[in-house]
Every structure is written in structure tokens, then in C-alpha cells.
Amino acid sequence: MKIKFLINDVIYFHPTRQLLQPVSAEANTISLNTPASRCLLLLLQKKGEVVTQTDFFQQVWENKGLYANTNTLYQNISLIRKALRKAGVQEDVIHTLPREGFSFLGTVILLEDDCNVADDNTTLFLTDSTLATDSVDSIDNSVSIESKLTTTANDSFFSRISVSVSKYLQSIYGNKKTLLLIAISLTLYVLLFIYIHRLFKDEQYYFSNYINIGVVNQCTIFRKGTDSLRRNDDYLDFFKKKNIHCEPRQNAFIAMNAQGVKVFVHFCENERDTLSCYSNFYIE
């Protein structure tokens, strides 16, 4: 028997078809990607309980032979929140517990799925790329993504240099042994250069261009020093309006897009330790 969930009396979630179907026929039916659908199903099955990050990793990815990191999990949770809002759930029914997991606080009723999704509704597909496009185009990329892209570009650049030089030397030297020794030496040199370059990059501080602007609800707030569009009070008022709280001595690095409707907040335990950070995404 197929099942569906009635969420907050306004939308149905069909887990087998990965669809959010508004009770009202006037709204769009929304299609989730597979990881987001599995995350939502796990939250609904454990309504009111804390679903840990380990639970998500095991049930959504590892049991399927896949791997995911914390950034991937937060991206899918953000995708679910956005989809629920588009489908008609205005309350923030997914509660974040920093460094622990998430909990679903809305109402849920388990029903038998009659498989009748209205054909005349427009189905809206929300994917990871959709969420990334909406946020990354207008807000600074997360520091982890930026670091990976930079490293990949460097590796590709040095690889092309190594191949080009080897071909050039081959046209000059006919002795294969000599060419082999030169190629090995060049490869070792390139690998050493990449290693030193990465050590240098690792020492750089990702939030070095952020400045301290004050404290709200125990959050020590930082904004980009290059942002000339807003006053410090605009950022401080955002924390007051959203009633965002932090643990003692926790830092919050905030970035807004030009219109001020999309906001990233990175919460970190230590100014210099980005491994302790997690991010929340807000849409005004």
C-alpha cells in the first residue's frame, strides 16, 4: 500500500513519487530530488524527534552506497524548506539544532495514497542546482566550495604545463631514458609546487575580510568590510527580527545579496577554525 503525508493540513507529500501536492488545486505541485525527498521522509517518520546528522547520512546516502558531507545535507534541508514554502506551508516547521541535526515541528497525518495527483497542475521541479543558482548567483559562495574550485583549477593548470613541456622535450631528445628522467624530475617538481601552494592556501583565513559590528543575542556578528550598500544596523536588525540566538562566544558571519532578500549566515565556534562552521540560508 502506498502512503502519503498530510503536512499542516495544506499539502500532501507523496514519498514514492517525490512530490509535494498542495491541497488547494490553485497551487503548483512541486517535485523534489531524490536526496531531499528521502530527508523529508525521515523527518516526517520521526516527527518531534531529533534526527541527527549521522541518521541522515546513513539513511539517505550511505545505505544507497553514496557519500555526502555536511554542506550537502544543509543544502538539501534548505531545498526542502524552500519547497514547503512554495507549496503553501508558511511556518518554518523544520527546526535546526546546531551540530546535532534537525527536527520536524509541524503537524503530520499518515494517509493511504490514492495516486490521484491533479494532471492540470503545473509541476515545479526544485533541484540542488536550482537552489544553488538562486543563492550563489547573488551571495558569496560558501568558503568550502570556493576552496575546492580553486584547488581543482590549479591542479588542471599545472597538469597542462607538465604535458606541454614533456611533448616539447620529446621533439628535442631522441633518447627515451633521458626523456624519462626529465619527465620524472618535472613531475616531482610540479607535485612539490602544488604541495607548497596548498600549504600556503590552507593557512589563509577565509573570513579575513569580515569586520566585527556588534553582538546580538550572544552572537558576535561580522559583515564583509567591502559591503558599502548597508549600515551595520541593517545586519544587527536582521538578527533581532529573526530572533537568531547563538551559544556563548559563537561568531556569526553574515552576507546579503544586493536586494537584501537572500541572506547567508555562517555560524562558527572559532574565528580561525572553519571546520566548526555551519550555515543557514534565509529568504526574506
N, C-alpha and C positions, 0 to 999 in steps of 0.2 A: 504494500500500500504506500503510495506516495503521500508526502506530507507537505504542509506549508505553515508558515507562522504569521499570525496577525500581530503587527507591531503598532503599539499605541493607538489601536483602533483606526488607523488611517492607511496603512499599506500592508500588502502581503509579501512575504519573502518565499520564493519557490527555490529551495536549495538544489534540486536536481536540474533545474533549468537556469539557475544562477540569475534569477530575475527579481526585481522589486516592482510590484504591481500596485499602484495606488487604488484604494477602494473607490475613489471618485474616478469616473471614466474620463473626466476632463484633463487629467494629468498624464504625463508620459510614463510608459513602462521603461524601467532602466535595467540594462544588462551589466552585470559585474564580471570582472575577470575571475579566473579560477581561484587564485590565492585569496583575493578579497572575499569571494563567496564562502570559502572554507573558514576564513577568520570570523565572518559574521555568524555562520552556523555554530561555531564553537562558542561564541559569546552568548548566543540565544540558548543553547543547550545548558549553559552554566549561568543562567540569569541570576544576578545578585551575588555571584561568587567572583573571586579574583582569578582571572585566567592569566597565569604567569607567562612571561616571555618564553620560557622553556616549553610550556604546553603548546604555544603557537608553533614554535619551531618543529616540535615533534609531530604534531597532528596535521599541520598544514603542508610542511615541506619534507622533513626527514623521512616520514612514513611513505612518502612517494619517491624516495631516492633523490631528493633535491636538497639544495643548501640555500640558506638565506641568512642575512645579517640583521642587526637591529634597525639599520636605516630602511631596509626592505619592509620590515614589519611595520614601522611607523608610517611608511608611505601607503601601505595597504589600509591601515586604520584610518588615515586621513581620507583616502578614497571612499571608504565606507561612510564616513561622516558626511562627506560632500554628496554622495548618492542619496543618503537618507533625507538630507535637506531638500534636494531636488524633487524627491518623491513625495514630500509633504510633512516630514517629521521636523518640526521647528526646534524642539528641545534638543540639547546636547545629551543624548542618552548613553553615550559611551564615556565612562569616567577613566581618566589616566592616573595610574599610581606610579610615580617616578621610580624607575629601576626595579619595579615589581611586575607590572602588567596592566591589564585593563579589566573593567567590569561593566556589564550592561545593566543600566538602571531603569530602562523603560518597561512598559507592560508587554507581555508576550502570551499569546494563546496558540496552542498547537491544534491544527485542524487537518482534516483529510483534504488532499489536493484533488480538486475536480478537473484539473488540467484545462480550464477554460480561461485563457488569457485573451483579452479582447484583441481581435485582429486589427481593428481600426485605430488602435492607439499607436502613436509613434514610439518606437523603441529607441531609447537613447543609450549608446554604448559608452561606458566610462571605463577607461583602461588606465594602467600605470602611466602610459605615455601622455594621456590626456591631463592627468594631474600634474605631471612633471612640466608639461608645456605651460599650463596655467600659472604655475608658481615660479618656475625657473626663469621664464622669459622676462619677468618684471621684478624679481627679487634676486639677490645674490645667491649663487649656487652654494649648496652646503659644502663645507670645507673638505669633507671626505671625498666627494665626487670631484672637486677641483683638483685635489692632490693626485687622484688616480689618473685623471686625464692628462695632467702634466707629466707624470712618470711615463705613461704609455707613449706620449708624443716624443719624449726624449729617447726612449728605447728604440722607437722606429727610426728616428733621425740618425742615431749612431749606427744602427744596422745598415742603413743605406750607404753611409760613408764607408763602412767596412767592405761591403760588396763592391762598391765602385773602385776603391783602391786596389782590391785583390785582382779585379779584371785588368786594371791598368798595368799592374806588375806582371801579370801573366803574359801580356803582349811584349814585355821587355825581356823577361828571363825565360829561357827555354829549359832550364834545369828545374825539374819538379821538386827535388829535395830542397833546393834553395827557396823556391816559392812556398813550399810547405812551412819552412822555418819562419819565413817572413809573415805568412798568414797567421801562424800561431802567435808570434810576437805581437802582431797588430791586434789580434783578438784579445790577448791578455791586457794590452794597453787600454782598449776600449772598455773591457769589463772593469778594470781598475778605475777608469774615469767615471763610469756610471756609478760605481760603489761610492766613490768620494762625493759625487754630486748628490746622491741620495742621502748620505750622512749630513751634508750641508742643508738639504731641504728639510730633513727631519728636525733640525734644530730651530727652524723658523717658527715663529708663533703666529698661528692663524688669525688671532684676534688682535694683532699688534696695532691695527689702525682704528680700534674702537676706544672710546673715551668714557670715563665714569661720569654719569649725570645725576646720580642720586639713589635713594633707597625707598622702595615702596613695598609694604607687606613682607619685610625681611629680604626682598630681592635687591641685590646690588646691581643696578641697571647700567648697561653700556650701550652706546649707539656708535655708528660709524662717524669718524671725525670729518669725513668728506661730505657728509649729508648736510646741505645748506637749505633744503626745502622746508625743514620743520624746526620748531623750537624744542628745547629739552622738555618743556611742559607737555608737548603733544605725546611724547613717549611715556612720560610718567602718568599722564591721564589715562592712557590706554590700559596700564596695569590696574589703575583704580577702577576704571569702568568694567573691565573683565573680572575684577576681583581675583587677580592672579597672586598666589602666595608661594613663597619659597621656604626651604629649610634654612636655618641659620647659616650665614656666611655663604649662601649659594649665589652665584653670579648669573645674570640673565643678559644675553646679547641679542638685541632686537634690531630687525631690519624691516622697512616698509617699502612697498612699491610707490611709484610716483603719485598714484591716486589715493594712497593710504587705505586701500580696501583689502589688500593681501599682506599678511604680516607673518614673518618667521621669528620665533623666539627660541634661542639655543640656551638651555639651562646647563650650567657646568658647576662642578664642585670646586674646581681649582682653575685659576686663570690660565695656567700653563699646561693643564692636562686635558686635552680634548677627548681622551678616551672615556672620561666620566660624563661627557655631554649627551644630552638627548634633546630633541627638537619638537616643538609644537607649531602647527600651522593654523592660522586664523583667517577667516574671510568675513569682512565687515558687511 
